[in-house]
Amino acid sequence: MNGKVVVITGATSGIGQVAAERLAAMGARIVMVARDRTRADATISRLRQIAPGMAHSVHIADLSLMEEARRVGELIAAAEPHIDVLMNNAGGIFYEHKITREGLELTFATNHMAYFVLTDTLRKTLLASAPARIVNTSSEAHRRERLDFDDLQNAGNYRALTAYSQSKLCNILFTRELARQLSGTGVTANSFHPGFVDTRFADGGKGALYYGFLVAKKFALTPEQGAETMVYLASSPAVENISGEYFEKCTVKLPNAAAQDDAGARRLWEISESTSRRSPVPDSRPGR
């Protein structure tokens, strides 16, 4: 990875932080997108200790907002004429039904639309940088669900785990269609399951689901273990010509039937493209 540029979201904790540190140790220059300035500065400080002299950088953005994902993508594209790897990793599970100021359900916006918009904004740079790679963090949680295209944002009956699982299915379908579109360009796209990892994921909740996660974390993988497939997909020569696949433990694994639906992948892409072009809902808060 000497001299390669890696753009990564969700790198201030958990598997994203471990991946950023490992790739920096391998010689990569890390370009982070983070929401929290304090955690971002701490991560950049660690990266500079691991790889002194590398111009690691950070951009602050709230990726739950499409306008922010697009803005930060444009900033990165202007600053980085060459990108070797894009790692879409930021995400979360949200215990309450929340709508962003752009009118999107928070899980769908953060876990899927952020991937779609940031990748779209950096697409020309990645194509010009070929060979290049796109790595999308998904989850085995996708196996619980199929997509209801009439209610992709769970407006009818919101359940946190359902919304999360469907967003992870979206990640795989998005990767599948993206790989189809990029075929022959030298840019690959793959998704992966890191395993259930003891990170900040699912913190700050309440109720049975939250306490279930607390118990499960006692038996979870470490972030170091969870980051292995992520680093593998970003760096290994063994996967340089593999695209459109879903990985677990550094091995191709078949996702569920819904995640192998090419027509569904194209339909999700069309909806996502239309959504990404939608004008934001005006902020109606007093004084705004």
VOLO-916368 format. One record per atom (N, C-alpha, C): residue in three letters; x, y, z. Coordinates in steps of 0.2 Angstrom, whole numbers, padded with zeros to 4 digits, always signed. Each point is the difference from the previous one (the first is absolute). Layout:
AlaXYZ/...
//
This chain:
Met+0004-0006+0000/Met-0004+0006+0000/Met+0004+0006+0000/Asn+0007+0000-0001/Asn+0004+0006+0000/Asn-0002+0005-0005/Gly-0001+0006+0003/Gly-0002+0006-0004/Gly-0007+0000-0003/Lys-0004-0005+0002/Lys-0007-0001-0002/Lys-0005+0005+0004/Val-0005+0002-0003/Val-0005+0005+0004/Val-0006-0004+0002/Val-0002+0000+0006/Val-0006-0004+0002/Val-0005+0005+0003/Val-0005+0001-0002/Val-0006+0004+0003/Val-0004-0005+0004/Ile-0001+0002+0006/Ile-0004-0004+0004/Ile-0005+0004+0005/Thr-0006-0003+0000/Thr-0005+0003+0005/Thr+0000-0004+0006/Gly-0002+0002+0006/Gly-0001-0003+0006/Gly+0007-0003+0003/Ala+0005+0004-0001/Ala+0006-0002+0002/Ala+0003+0002+0007/Thr-0005+0003+0004/Thr+0002+0003+0006/Thr-0001-0005+0006/Ser-0003-0006-0001/Ser+0000-0005+0005/Ser-0001-0007-0004/Gly+0000-0005+0004/Gly-0002-0007-0002/Gly+0004-0002-0006/Ile-0003-0004-0005/Ile+0004-0003-0005/Ile+0003+0005-0005/Gly-0004+0006-0001/Gly+0003+0005-0004/Gly+0006+0003+0002/Gln+0001+0001+0007/Gln+0006+0002+0003/Gln+0006-0005-0001/Val-0002-0006+0001/Val+0005-0005+0000/Val+0003-0001-0007/Ala-0005+0000-0005/Ala+0002+0000-0007/Ala+0004+0006-0002/Ala-0002+0006+0002/Ala+0004+0006-0002/Ala+0007-0001+0003/Glu+0001-0002+0006/Glu+0006-0001+0003/Glu+0005-0005-0004/Arg-0004-0006-0001/Arg+0004-0005-0004/Arg+0002+0002-0007/Leu-0004+0003-0003/Leu+0002+0002-0007/Leu+0005+0006+0000/Ala+0000+0004+0005/Ala+0005+0005+0001/Ala+0007-0003+0001/Ala-0001-0005+0004/Ala+0007-0004+0002/Ala+0002-0003-0006/Met-0004-0002-0005/Met+0002-0003-0006/Met+0002+0005-0006/Gly+0000+0007+0002/Gly+0003+0005-0004/Gly-0006+0004-0004/Ala-0006-0001+0002/Ala-0005+0004-0003/Ala-0001+0007+0003/Arg-0002+0005-0004/Arg-0002+0006+0003/Arg-0008+0000+0001/Ile-0002+0002+0006/Ile-0007-0001+0002/Ile-0004+0007-0001/Val-0005+0000-0003/Val-0005+0006+0000/Val-0006-0002+0003/Met-0001+0002+0006/Met-0006-0002+0004/Met-0006+0005-0001/Val-0006-0003+0000/Val-0006+0004+0001/Val-0003-0001+0007/Ala-0001+0005+0004/Ala-0002-0001+0007/Ala-0005+0005+0002/Arg-0004-0002+0005/Arg-0005+0005+0002/Arg+0002+0004+0007/Asp+0004-0004+0004/Asp+0002+0003+0006/Asp+0008+0003+0000/Arg+0001+0006+0000/Arg+0006+0003+0000/Arg+0005-0003+0005/Thr-0002+0000+0006/Thr+0005-0003+0005/Thr+0002-0007-0001/Arg-0004-0004-0002/Arg+0002-0007-0001/Arg+0004+0000-0007/Ala-0002+0004-0005/Ala+0004+0000-0006/Ala+0007+0002+0001/Asp+0001+0006+0004/Asp+0007+0002+0002/Asp+0004-0005+0003/Ala-0003-0004+0005/Ala+0003-0005+0004/Ala+0002-0006-0005/Thr-0004-0001-0005/Thr+0002-0006-0005/Thr+0005+0003-0004/Ile+0000+0006-0003/Ile+0005+0002-0004/Ile+0007+0000+0004/Ser+0000+0002+0006/Ser+0006+0000+0004/Ser+0003-0007+0000/Arg-0004-0005+0001/Arg+0002-0007+0000/Arg+0003-0002-0006/Leu-0003+0002-0006/Leu+0002-0001-0006/Leu+0007+0003-0002/Arg+0001+0006+0003/Arg+0006+0003-0001/Arg+0006-0003+0004/Gln-0002-0003+0005/Gln+0005-0004+0004/Gln+0002-0006-0003/Ile-0005-0003-0003/Ile+0001-0007-0003/Ile+0004+0001-0007/Ala-0002+0006-0004/Ala+0004+0001-0006/Ala+0002+0007+0000/Pro+0005+0002+0003/Pro+0003+0007+0000/Pro+0001+0002-0007/Gly-0001+0007-0001/Gly+0001+0002-0007/Gly-0005+0000-0005/Met-0005-0004+0001/Met-0006-0001-0005/Met-0005+0005+0002/Ala-0002+0003-0006/Ala-0005+0006+0001/Ala-0007-0003+0001/His-0001-0004+0005/His-0007-0002+0002/His-0005+0006+0001/Ser-0006+0000-0002/Ser-0004+0005+0001/Ser-0007-0002+0002/Val-0004+0005+0002/Val-0007-0001+0002/Val-0005+0005-0002/His-0006-0002-0002/His-0005+0005-0002/His-0006-0002+0005/Ile-0003+0005+0002/Ile-0005+0000+0005/Ile-0007+0000-0004/Ala-0004-0004+0001/Ala-0007+0000-0003/Ala-0005-0005+0003/Asp-0006+0002+0000/Asp-0006-0005+0003/Asp-0002-0003-0006/Leu+0002-0007-0001/Leu-0002-0004-0006/Leu-0007-0002+0000/Ser-0004+0002+0005/Ser-0007-0002+0000/Ser-0004+0005-0005/Leu+0004+0005-0002/Leu-0003+0005-0004/Leu+0003+0000-0007/Met-0004-0001-0005/Met+0002+0000-0007/Met+0004+0006-0002/Glu-0002+0006+0002/Glu+0004+0006-0002/Glu+0007+0000+0003/Glu+0000-0003+0006/Glu+0007+0000+0003/Glu+0004-0006-0003/Ala-0003-0006-0002/Ala+0004-0005-0003/Ala+0003+0003-0007/Arg-0005+0003-0003/Arg+0002+0003-0007/Arg+0006+0006+0001/Arg-0001+0004+0005/Arg+0004+0005+0001/Arg+0007-0002+0002/Val+0001-0005+0004/Val+0006-0003+0002/Val+0003-0004-0005/Gly-0004-0003-0004/Gly+0003-0004-0006/Gly+0003+0005-0005/Glu-0003+0006-0001/Glu+0002+0005-0005/Glu+0007+0003+0003/Leu+0000+0001+0006/Leu+0007+0002+0003/Leu+0005-0005+0000/Ile-0001-0006+0001/Ile+0005-0006-0001/Ile+0002+0000-0007/Ala-0005+0000-0005/Ala+0002+0000-0007/Ala+0004+0005-0002/Ala-0001+0006+0003/Ala+0004+0006-0002/Ala+0007-0001+0003/Ala+0001-0003+0006/Ala+0006+0000+0003/Ala+0004-0006-0002/Glu-0003-0005-0002/Glu+0003-0007-0002/Glu-0001-0002-0007/Pro+0004+0002-0004/Pro+0000-0002-0007/Pro+0000-0007-0002/His+0003-0004+0005/His+0001-0007+0000/His-0003-0004+0006/Ile-0004-0004+0000/Ile-0003-0004+0005/Ile+0001-0008-0002/Asp+0003-0004+0005/Asp+0001-0007-0002/Asp-0006-0004+0003/Val-0002+0002+0006/Val-0005-0004+0004/Val-0005+0005+0003/Leu-0007-0002-0001/Leu-0005+0004+0004/Leu-0003-0006+0004/Met+0000+0002+0007/Met-0003-0005+0005/Met-0006+0003+0003/Asn-0006-0002-0002/Asn-0006+0003+0003/Asn-0002-0005+0006/Asn+0001+0003+0006/Asn+0000-0004+0006/Asn-0005+0003+0006/Ala-0001+0007-0001/Ala-0004+0003+0006/Ala-0007-0002+0000/Gly-0003-0001+0005/Gly-0007-0002+0001/Gly-0002-0002+0007/Gly-0006-0002+0001/Gly-0002-0001+0007/Gly-0007-0003+0000/Ile-0002-0001+0006/Ile-0007-0003+0001/Ile-0003+0006+0005/Phe-0006+0002-0002/Phe-0004+0005+0004/Phe-0006-0002+0003/Tyr-0001+0000+0006/Tyr-0005-0003+0004/Tyr-0007+0003-0001/Glu+0000+0007-0002/Glu-0006+0003-0001/Glu+0000+0003-0007/His-0007+0000-0002/His-0001+0002-0007/His+0002+0008-0001/Lys+0004+0002-0004/Lys+0002+0007+0000/Lys+0001+0001-0008/Ile-0002+0007-0001/Ile+0000+0002-0007/Ile+0005+0006-0001/Thr+0005-0001-0005/Thr+0005+0006+0000/Thr-0004+0006-0003/Arg+0004+0005+0000/Arg-0003+0007-0002/Arg-0001-0001-0008/Glu+0002-0005-0003/Glu-0001-0001-0007/Glu-0006-0004-0002/Gly-0003-0002+0006/Gly-0006-0005-0001/Gly+0001-0007-0001/Leu+0006-0002+0002/Leu+0002-0008-0001/Leu+0000-0003+0007/Glu-0002-0006+0001/Glu+0001-0004+0006/Glu+0007-0001+0001/Leu+0002+0001+0007/Leu+0007+0001+0001/Leu+0004-0006-0001/Thr-0002-0006+0000/Thr+0003-0006-0001/Thr+0002-0001-0008/Phe-0005+0001-0004/Phe+0000+0000-0007/Phe+0005+0005-0002/Ala+0000+0006+0003/Ala+0004+0006-0002/Ala+0007-0002+0001/Thr+0002-0002+0006/Thr+0006-0001+0003/Thr+0004-0006-0003/Asn-0004-0006+0000/Asn+0003-0006-0002/Asn+0000-0002-0007/His-0005+0003-0004/His+0000-0001-0007/His+0001+0006-0004/Met-0004+0005+0000/Met+0001+0006-0004/Met+0007+0004+0001/Ala+0003-0001+0005/Ala+0007+0003+0001/Ala+0005-0003-0004/Tyr-0001-0007-0001/Tyr+0004-0004-0004/Tyr-0001+0002-0007/Phe-0006+0000-0002/Phe-0002+0002-0007/Phe+0003+0007-0002/Val-0002+0005+0004/Val+0002+0007-0002/Val+0007+0001+0000/Leu+0004-0003+0005/Leu+0007+0001+0000/Leu+0004-0003-0005/Thr-0003-0006-0002/Thr+0003-0004-0005/Thr-0001+0003-0007/Asp-0006+0003-0001/Asp-0002+0003-0006/Asp+0005+0006-0001/Thr+0001+0004+0005/Thr+0003+0006+0000/Thr+0008-0001-0002/Leu+0002-0006+0003/Leu+0007-0002-0001/Leu+0002-0004-0006/Arg-0006-0002-0004/Arg+0001-0005-0005/Arg+0005+0002-0006/Lys-0001+0006-0002/Lys+0005+0002-0005/Lys+0007+0000+0002/Thr+0001+0002+0006/Thr+0007-0001+0002/Thr+0003-0007+0001/Leu-0005-0004+0002/Leu+0002-0007+0001/Leu+0001-0003-0007/Leu-0004+0001-0005/Leu+0001-0002-0007/Leu+0007+0002-0003/Ala+0001+0007+0002/Ala+0007+0002-0003/Ala+0006-0003+0004/Ser-0002-0003+0005/Ser+0006-0003+0004/Ser+0001-0007-0001/Ala-0004-0003-0004/Ala+0000-0007-0001/Ala+0007-0003-0001/Pro+0002-0006+0003/Pro-0005-0004+0004/Pro-0001+0003+0007/Ala-0007-0001+0002/Ala-0002+0003+0006/Ala-0005-0005+0003/Arg-0001+0001+0007/Arg-0005-0004+0003/Arg-0005+0004+0004/Ile-0006-0003+0001/Ile-0005+0002+0004/Ile-0002-0005+0005/Val+0000+0001+0006/Val-0001-0005+0005/Val-0006+0003+0005/Asn-0006-0004+0000/Asn-0006+0002+0004/Asn-0001-0005+0006/Thr-0001+0003+0005/Thr-0001-0004+0006/Thr-0007-0002+0001/Ser-0002-0006+0000/Ser-0007-0003+0000/Ser+0000-0004+0007/Ser-0005-0005-0001/Ser-0001-0004+0006/Ser-0004-0006-0001/Glu+0001-0006+0004/Glu-0004-0005-0001/Glu-0007+0001+0002/Ala-0001+0006+0004/Ala-0007+0001+0001/Ala-0004+0001-0006/His+0003+0001-0006/His-0004+0000-0006/His-0005-0006-0001/Arg+0002-0005+0003/Arg-0003-0007-0001/Arg-0007+0000+0003/Arg-0002+0005+0004/Arg-0006+0000+0003/Arg-0006+0003-0004/Glu+0002+0003-0006/Glu-0004+0005-0003/Glu-0001-0001-0008/Arg-0005+0002-0002/Arg-0001+0002-0007/Arg-0002+0007+0000/Leu+0001+0004-0006/Leu-0002+0007-0001/Leu-0007+0000-0002/Asp-0003+0005+0004/Asp-0007+0002-0002/Asp+0001+0007-0004/Phe+0000+0000-0007/Phe+0002+0006-0004/Phe-0006+0005+0001/Asp-0005-0002+0003/Asp-0006+0005+0001/Asp+0001+0004+0007/Asp+0005-0003+0004/Asp+0001+0003+0007/Asp+0007-0001+0002/Leu+0005+0002-0004/Leu+0007-0001+0001/Leu+0003+0003+0006/Gln-0004+0005+0003/Gln+0002+0004+0006/Gln-0004-0002+0006/Asn-0004-0005+0000/Asn-0003-0003+0005/Asn-0005+0005+0004/Ala-0003+0004-0005/Ala-0005+0005+0003/Ala-0006-0004+0003/Gly-0002-0006-0002/Gly-0006-0003+0002/Gly+0000-0002+0007/Asn+0006-0004+0002/Asn+0001-0003+0006/Asn+0007-0001+0002/Tyr+0003+0006+0003/Tyr+0007+0000+0001/Tyr+0002-0005+0006/Arg+0005-0004-0002/Arg+0004-0004+0005/Arg+0007+0001-0002/Ala+0004+0001+0006/Ala+0007+0002-0001/Ala+0004-0005-0004/Leu-0001-0007+0003/Leu+0004-0005-0003/Leu-0002-0001-0008/Thr-0007+0000-0001/Thr-0002-0001-0007/Thr+0003+0006-0004/Ala+0000+0006+0002/Ala+0002+0005-0004/Ala+0008-0001-0001/Tyr+0004-0002+0005/Tyr+0007-0001-0001/Tyr+0001-0006-0005/Ser-0003-0005+0001/Ser+0001-0006-0004/Ser-0002+0001-0007/Gln-0005+0004-0002/Gln-0002+0002-0007/Gln+0005+0005-0003/Ser+0003+0004+0004/Ser+0005+0004-0002/Ser+0007-0004-0002/Lys+0001-0005+0004/Lys+0006-0004-0002/Lys-0002-0004-0006/Leu-0006-0002-0002/Leu-0002-0003-0006/Leu+0001+0005-0006/Cys-0002+0006+0002/Cys+0001+0005-0005/Cys+0008+0001-0002/Asn+0004-0001+0005/Asn+0007+0001-0001/Asn+0003-0005-0005/Ile-0003-0006+0000/Ile+0002-0006-0004/Ile-0003+0001-0007/Leu-0006+0002-0001/Leu-0003+0001-0006/Leu+0003+0006-0004/Phe+0002+0005+0004/Phe+0003+0006-0003/Phe+0007-0002-0003/Thr+0004-0004+0004/Thr+0006-0002-0002/Thr+0000-0004-0006/Arg-0006-0005-0001/Arg-0001-0004-0005/Arg-0001+0004-0007/Glu-0004+0005+0001/Glu-0002+0004-0006/Glu+0006+0005-0002/Leu+0004+0002+0005/Leu+0006+0004-0001/Leu+0005-0004-0004/Ala+0001-0006+0002/Ala+0005-0004-0003/Ala-0002-0001-0007/Arg-0006-0001-0001/Arg-0003-0002-0007/Arg+0002+0006-0005/Gln-0001+0006+0003/Gln+0001+0007-0004/Gln+0007+0001-0001/Leu+0004-0002+0005/Leu+0008+0001-0001/Leu+0003-0006-0003/Ser-0003-0005-0002/Ser+0003-0005-0004/Ser+0005+0002-0005/Gly+0006-0002+0000/Gly+0004+0002-0006/Gly+0004+0006+0001/Thr-0001+0004+0006/Thr+0003+0006+0001/Thr+0006+0000+0004/Gly+0001-0006+0003/Gly+0006+0000+0005/Gly-0002+0002+0007/Val-0006+0002+0001/Val-0002+0002+0007/Val-0005-0006+0002/Thr+0002-0003+0006/Thr-0004-0005+0002/Thr-0004+0002+0006/Ala-0005-0004+0002/Ala-0005+0002+0006/Ala-0002-0006+0003/Asn+0002-0001+0007/Asn-0002-0006+0003/Asn-0003+0002+0007/Ser-0004-0004+0003/Ser-0003+0001+0007/Ser+0002-0005+0004/Phe+0000+0001+0007/Phe+0002-0006+0005/Phe-0004+0001+0006/His+0000-0006+0004/His-0002+0000+0007/His+0006-0001+0004/Pro+0000+0005+0005/Pro+0006+0000+0005/Pro+0000-0005+0005/Gly-0006-0003+0001/Gly-0002-0004+0006/Gly-0003+0005+0005/Phe-0003-0003+0006/Phe-0002+0004+0005/Phe+0005+0002+0005/Val+0002+0007+0000/Val+0006+0003+0003/Val-0002+0004+0006/Asp+0004+0000+0005/Asp-0001+0004+0006/Asp+0003+0007-0002/Thr-0004+0004-0002/Thr+0001+0007-0001/Thr-0005+0005+0003/Arg+0000+0006-0003/Arg-0005+0005+0003/Arg-0007-0001-0004/Phe+0000-0005-0004/Phe-0006-0002-0004/Phe-0006-0001+0005/Ala-0005+0002+0000/Ala-0006-0001+0004/Ala+0000+0003+0007/Asp+0005+0004+0001/Asp+0000+0003+0007/Asp-0005+0006+0000/Gly-0002+0002+0006/Gly-0004+0005+0001/Gly-0008-0001-0001/Gly-0002-0007+0000/Gly-0007-0001-0001/Gly-0003-0002+0007/Lys-0006-0003-0001/Lys-0004-0002+0006/Lys-0004-0006-0002/Gly-0003-0004+0005/Gly-0005-0005-0002/Gly+0004-0007-0001/Ala-0004-0005-0002/Ala+0002-0006-0001/Ala+0006-0001-0005/Leu-0001+0003-0006/Leu+0005+0000-0005/Leu+0007+0002+0002/Tyr+0000+0006+0004/Tyr+0006+0003+0002/Tyr+0003-0005+0005/Tyr-0004-0003+0005/Tyr+0003-0004+0005/Tyr+0003-0007-0003/Gly-0004-0002-0006/Gly+0002-0006-0003/Gly+0007+0001-0004/Phe+0001+0006-0002/Phe+0007+0002-0003/Phe+0005+0000+0005/Leu-0002+0003+0006/Leu+0005+0000+0006/Leu+0003-0007+0001/Val-0005-0005+0001/Val+0002-0007+0001/Val+0004-0003-0005/Ala-0002+0001-0006/Ala+0003-0003-0006/Ala+0007+0003-0001/Lys+0002+0006+0002/Lys+0006+0003+0000/Lys+0005-0004+0004/Lys-0002-0003+0005/Lys+0004-0004+0005/Lys+0004-0006-0004/Phe-0003-0002-0006/Phe+0002-0005-0004/Phe+0002+0002-0007/Ala+0001+0006-0001/Ala+0001+0003-0006/Ala+0007+0000-0002/Leu+0002+0001-0007/Leu+0006+0001-0002/Leu+0003+0006+0002/Thr+0007+0001+0000/Thr+0003+0006+0001/Thr+0000+0004-0006/Pro+0001+0007+0000/Pro+0000+0004-0006/Pro+0006-0003-0004/Glu+0006-0002+0003/Glu+0005-0003-0004/Glu-0002-0006-0004/Gln-0004-0004+0002/Gln-0002-0006-0003/Gln-0005+0002-0006/Gly-0005+0005+0002/Gly-0005+0002-0004/Gly+0003+0004-0006/Ala+0006+0003+0000/Ala+0002+0004-0005/Ala+0004-0004-0005/Glu+0001-0006+0001/Glu+0005-0004-0004/Glu-0003-0001-0007/Thr-0006-0001-0001/Thr-0003+0000-0007/Thr+0000+0006-0004/Met-0001+0005+0004/Met+0000+0007-0002/Met+0007+0002-0003/Val+0005-0001+0003/Val+0007+0001-0002/Val+0002-0004-0006/Tyr-0002-0007+0001/Tyr+0001-0004-0006/Tyr-0003+0002-0006/Leu-0006+0002+0000/Leu-0003+0003-0007/Leu+0003+0006-0002/Ala+0003+0004+0004/Ala+0003+0006-0002/Ala+0007-0001-0002/Ser+0003-0005+0002/Ser+0007-0001-0002/Ser+0003-0006-0003/Ser-0004-0006+0000/Ser+0003-0006-0002/Ser+0000+0000-0008/Pro+0005-0003-0003/Pro+0001-0001-0007/Pro-0005-0005-0002/Ala-0002-0005+0005/Ala-0004-0005-0002/Ala-0007+0002-0002/Val-0002+0006+0002/Val-0007+0002-0002/Val+0000+0006-0005/Glu+0006+0001-0003/Glu+0000+0006-0005/Glu-0004+0000-0006/Asn-0002-0006-0002/Asn-0005-0001-0005/Asn-0007-0003+0001/Ile-0001+0000+0007/Ile-0007-0003+0002/Ile-0004+0006+0001/Ser-0006+0000-0002/Ser-0005+0006+0001/Ser-0007-0003+0000/Gly-0004+0004+0004/Gly-0007-0002+0001/Gly-0002-0006+0005/Glu+0005-0001+0004/Glu+0000-0006+0005/Glu-0002+0002+0007/Tyr-0002-0004+0004/Tyr-0001+0001+0007/Tyr+0005-0005+0004/Phe+0003+0003+0005/Phe+0006-0004+0003/Phe-0002-0001+0007/Glu+0003-0005+0003/Glu+0000-0001+0007/Glu+0007-0004+0002/Lys+0003+0002+0005/Lys+0007-0003+0002/Lys+0004-0001-0007/Cys+0001+0006-0003/Cys+0004+0000-0006/Cys-0002-0005-0006/Thr-0006-0002+0000/Thr-0002-0005-0005/Thr-0007+0002-0002/Val-0001-0002-0007/Val-0006+0002-0003/Val-0006-0005+0003/Lys-0005+0004+0001/Lys-0006-0004+0003/Lys-0006+0002-0003/Leu-0005-0005-0001/Leu-0006+0002-0004/Leu-0004+0004+0005/Pro-0003+0006-0001/Pro-0005+0003+0004/Pro-0007-0003-0001/Asn-0005+0002+0003/Asn-0006-0003-0001/Asn-0003+0001-0007/Ala-0006-0003-0002/Ala-0002+0001-0006/Ala-0002+0007-0002/Ala-0003+0004+0004/Ala-0002+0006-0001/Ala+0006+0005-0002/Ala+0006-0002+0003/Ala+0006+0004-0002/Ala+0003-0002-0006/Gln-0002-0005-0003/Gln+0002-0003-0007/Gln-0005+0002-0006/Asp-0004+0004+0002/Asp-0006+0002-0005/Asp+0003+0006-0004/Asp+0002-0001-0006/Asp+0002+0005-0004/Asp-0005+0006-0002/Ala-0006-0003-0001/Ala-0005+0005-0001/Ala-0002+0005+0006/Gly+0001-0004+0006/Gly-0001+0004+0006/Gly+0006+0005+0001/Ala+0006-0002-0002/Ala+0005+0005+0000/Ala+0000+0006-0004/Arg-0003-0001-0006/Arg-0001+0005-0005/Arg-0005+0005+0003/Arg-0006-0003+0002/Arg-0005+0004+0003/Arg+0002+0004+0006/Leu+0004-0003+0004/Leu+0003+0004+0006/Leu+0004+0006-0003/Trp+0004-0002-0005/Trp+0004+0006-0002/Trp-0004+0005-0003/Glu-0005-0001-0004/Glu-0004+0005-0003/Glu-0003+0004+0006/Ile-0003-0003+0005/Ile-0003+0004+0005/Ile+0005+0004+0004/Ser+0006-0003+0001/Ser+0005+0004+0004/Ser+0002+0006-0005/Glu+0001-0001-0006/Glu+0002+0005-0004/Glu-0005+0006+0000/Ser-0006-0002-0001/Ser-0006+0005+0001/Ser+0000+0004+0007/Thr+0001-0004+0005/Thr+0000+0003+0007/Thr+0006+0004+0000/Ser+0006-0001-0002/Ser+0006+0004+0000/Ser-0001+0007-0003/Arg-0004+0000-0005/Arg-0001+0006-0004/Arg-0006+0004+0003/Arg-0003-0002+0005/Arg-0006+0003+0003/Arg+0002+0006+0004/Ser-0003+0006-0001/Ser+0001+0006+0004/Ser-0001-0002+0008/Pro+0004+0003+0004/Pro-0001-0001+0007/Pro-0006+0003+0003/Val-0003-0003+0005/Val-0006+0003+0003/Val+0002+0006+0004/Pro-0003+0006-0001/Pro+0002+0006+0004/Pro+0000-0001+0007/Asp+0005+0003+0004/Asp+0000-0001+0007/Asp-0005+0005+0003/Ser-0005-0003+0003/Ser-0006+0005+0003/Ser+0001+0002+0007/Arg+0006-0002+0003/Arg+0001+0002+0007/Arg+0000+0008+0001/Pro-0002+0002+0006/Pro+0000+0007+0001/Pro+0007+0003-0001/Gly+0000+0006-0004/Gly+0006+0003-0001/Gly+0004-0002-0006/Arg-0002-0005-0003/Arg+0003-0003-0006/Arg-0002+0002-0007/
//
